[in-house]
Amino acid sequence: MYWYICKCTAAVSSDGEVALYRAMTAAGITLLSVAHRKAVRKFHQIAVVLDGDHGWELQRIDCDGDKDERSDL
């Protein structure tokens, strides 16, 4: 099962956002998120990074989500 999430958690608290992502992950849902909060990075393995000039690249996210492990795919 896949779920595309586009800033749906912007209106909830940070704690609520983490609880929502944990519940979806526990249910086995594959997530594709558009988000600005860095806290959601720990629930993803890959980021699509836009360069602002019509370009993009895929980058792996380290397992704790706290820092970017900038390894291009």
C-alpha positions in Angstrom: 0.0 0.0 0.0 1.3 3.5 -0.9 0.3 6.8 0.6 1.1 10.2 -0.9 1.2 12.8 1.9 1.4 16.5 0.9 1.9 18.7 3.9 -1.1 17.0 5.6 0.6 17.3 9.0 1.2 21.1 8.8 -1.8 21.7 11.1 -0.9 19.2 13.8 1.7 19.3 16.5 5.1 17.8 16.1 4.2 15.0 18.5 1.0 14.3 16.5 3.0 14.2 13.3 5.5 11.7 14.7 2.6 9.5 16.0 0.9 9.6 12.6 4.1 8.6 10.7 4.8 5.8 13.2 1.3 4.4 12.8 1.5 4.5 9.0 5.0 2.8 9.1 3.8 0.2 11.5 0.8 -0.6 9.2 3.3 -1.3 6.4 2.4 1.7 4.3 5.0 3.0 1.9 5.2 6.8 2.3 5.8 9.5 -0.3 5.8 12.8 1.6 6.0 16.5 0.8 7.1 18.1 4.1 9.1 20.9 5.5 9.6 19.5 9.0 12.9 17.6 9.3 11.3 15.3 11.9 9.6 13.3 9.1 13.0 12.4 7.5 13.5 9.5 9.9 10.5 7.8 8.4 12.0 7.8 4.9 15.1 6.3 3.2 15.4 8.5 0.0 14.9 12.3 -0.6 14.2 14.0 -3.9 16.2 17.2 -3.7 15.2 20.1 -6.0 17.9 22.5 -6.9 15.7 25.5 -7.8 16.8 25.5 -11.4 14.6 22.7 -12.8 17.0 20.0 -11.7 16.8 17.4 -9.0 18.6 14.4 -7.5 17.9 11.4 -5.3 19.8 11.3 -2.0 19.8 8.6 0.6 18.7 9.6 4.1 20.7 8.1 7.0 18.8 5.7 9.3 18.3 8.2 12.2 17.1 11.0 9.9 19.1 13.7 11.8 21.7 14.4 9.1 21.9 14.0 5.4 24.0 11.2 4.2 24.5 12.8 0.8 25.1 9.8 -1.4 23.6 10.2 -4.8 21.7 7.4 -6.2 
